[in-house]
């Protein structure tokens, strides 16, 4: 695979966005402690992603 410079830049940006979303989900679950409301589940995370895409 030999992407053009523009394709390479776009792929790197896509990977950066995916890493950001993954880290955000991991952070939400890592901050859970007994006595707190549960971290967002799959459906809530999907809703949050939809809102983030609009912005």
MONORJO-V25320 format. One record per helix or strand of 2 or more residues. SS is the DSSP state (2 for helix, 1 for strand). FROM is the first residue (numbers start at 0). LEN is the number of residues. If there is no record, write none. Layout:
SS:FROM:LEN
SS:FROM:LEN
//
This chain:
2:4:26
2:41:13
//
